[in-house]
Amino acid sequence: MPASVSVRALDHAYGDHRVVRGMSFHLEPGRIGCLLGPSGCGKTTVLRCLAGFEPIQGGEIGLSHRVVSRPGLQVPPEHRGVGMVFQDYALFPHLDVARNVAFGLTRMPTADAARRTAAMLELVGLAGVAAVYPHELSGGQQQRVALARALAPAPDLLLLDEPFSNLDVDLRERLSLEVRDILKTAGTTAILVTHDQYEAFTLADEIGIMKDGTIEQWDSAYNLYHRPRTRFVADFVGQGVFLRGVAAADGHMQTELGQLEGEWPVPVAPGSAVDLLLRPDDIIHDDASPWLADVVAKAFRGADFLYTLRLASGTRLLSLVPSHHNHAIGEKIGIRLAIDHVVAFPAQ
């Protein structure tokens, strides 16, 4: 049965260095969660605590309402019903693919283990390579073998530690979609750790943005991008810039590009300076607009250009423009704001 995951006020330290600080989150059965953050934020430590590799100093971890970790209690990894997919795949080079996948099925009758192995290879699209050895496979195929091996014992929870970091970008994106389909077909609860936000967005149902051992926001990818609750989340997720404005008493703000009605993730006093979050898709090229900006850089992306624009004040913005609008560097173009989610923070 896929497990629910409850982490409550989790604390963990290595000596005097506190790595995880009062972290809490919940994941329903069959959902895919992700811990996303920069290197050193504590995300891999949380994964190790979930797996049972690390004792915790505070709080508790529950799997399907069974407490598996708290101070003074640590259920061993082999008794948690947790599977793990490692960054380096950790396949056995002397075993063929079928025997790698069957490695954790030693307590199962031989015929049942063979059927389960065949079913897992079918699930990950590798039914034709059962007799092949790991060194004969591509990196993407090796990752799918590692996934099949982790899924074979039907774990209650699957943990994935930076599983695609050794792969090139194109393969990473394609495999992220494939792995999501595989996990959803299997109905497995899973938690992924990564520093790659596009990987997180592709694979996960819910994402926790981590900073300094805490979760800044646990939410859907859409809300993290369009409705960040802290400035760190706004900075970390996606591309964006901040435009200075002034808050008004009626919930509006005045900016260099006109007046807007906004959301305030943290309280802002009327008359105080604010920083308005602008994504590249919030800024529309419009020749009829009274607001002009200089093109200072551009990156061709096939279907569109990513323009870096400079306003009269010197503020720089990013704008995604369809690629048939091919403007020269130094040219002035008209722009306007088209923002569905207006989010601003106290000015820094």
Secondary structure, 3 states (H helix, E strand, C coil): CCCCEEEEEEEEEECCEEEEEEEEEEECCCCEEEEECCCCCCHHHHHHHHHCCCCCCEEEEEECCEEEEECCEECCHHHCCEEEECCCCCCCCCCCHHHHHHHHCCCCCHHHHHHHHHHHHHHCCCHHHCCCCHHHCCHHHHHHHHHHHHHCCCCCEEEEECCCCCCCHHHHHHHHHHHHHHHHHHCCEEEEEECCHHHHHHHCCEEEEEECCEEEEEECHHHHHHCCCCHHHHHHCCCCEEEEEEECCCCEEEECCEEEECECCCCCCCCCEEEEEECHHHEEECCCCCCEEEEEEEEECCCEEEEEEECCCCCEEEEEEECCCCCCCCCEEEEEECCCCCEEEECC
